[in-house]
Amino acid sequence: MPVNQTINTPIAYLPFEMMDKSVSRYRRSDLYSFLVKLFREEIAGQLCTEYFIGTNREGYTAFWQVDIDGNVRQCKIIQYLQDGHRKKATG
């Protein structure tokens, strides 16, 4: 009978600088503009900082996932419209 073996592979992290650059541009995203309309600029900025919300080159919102040790695990990119809704892919 075969024995199940666990293979420990090292965890890959994204460069912190990549996240830092993206998070510093959060004001460029449509999600941020929507949050400012809902709340005010100070709170919208605080939310983006606290939840590691940034912007990619195209202006889409980047949600960075950071573990408890401060390692950047992954990033999810979502395009938002100015009304705060996600833009659905067509096709």
PEGILIN-V211933 format. One record per pair of residues at least 24 apart in sequence whose C-alpha atoms are under 10 Angstrom apart, sorted by the first residue. I is the first residue (numbers start at 1). J is the second residue. Records with the same first field share a line. If there is no record, write none. Layout:
BEGIN
I=J / J
END
This chain:
BEGIN
11=73
12=71 / 72 / 73 / 74
13=66 / 67 / 71 / 72 / 73 / 74
14=64 / 65 / 66 / 71 / 72 / 73 / 74 / 75
15=71 / 72 / 73 / 74
16=66 / 70 / 71 / 72 / 73
17=72
18=56 / 72
19=52 / 53 / 54 / 55 / 56 / 62 / 63 / 64 / 65 / 66 / 72 / 74 / 75
20=52 / 54 / 64
21=54 / 55 / 56
22=52 / 53 / 54 / 55 / 56 / 57 / 59 / 61 / 62 / 63 / 64
23=48 / 49 / 51 / 52 / 53 / 54 / 55 / 56 / 61 / 62 / 63 / 64
24=48 / 49 / 52 / 53 / 54 / 55
25=53 / 54 / 55 / 56 / 57 / 59 / 61
26=52 / 53 / 54 / 55 / 56 / 59 / 60 / 61 / 62
27=53 / 54 / 55 / 59 / 61
28=54 / 55 / 56 / 57 / 58 / 59 / 60 / 61
29=53 / 54 / 55 / 56 / 58 / 59 / 60 / 61 / 62 / 79 / 80 / 81 / 82
30=55 / 59 / 60 / 61 / 79 / 80 / 81 / 82 / 83 / 84 / 85 / 86
31=55 / 59 / 60 / 61 / 78 / 79 / 80 / 81 / 82 / 83 / 84 / 85 / 86
32=61 / 80 / 82 / 84
33=81 / 82 / 83 / 84
34=80 / 81 / 82 / 83 / 84 / 85
35=82 / 83 / 84
37=82 / 83 / 84
38=84
53=77
55=79
61=86
END
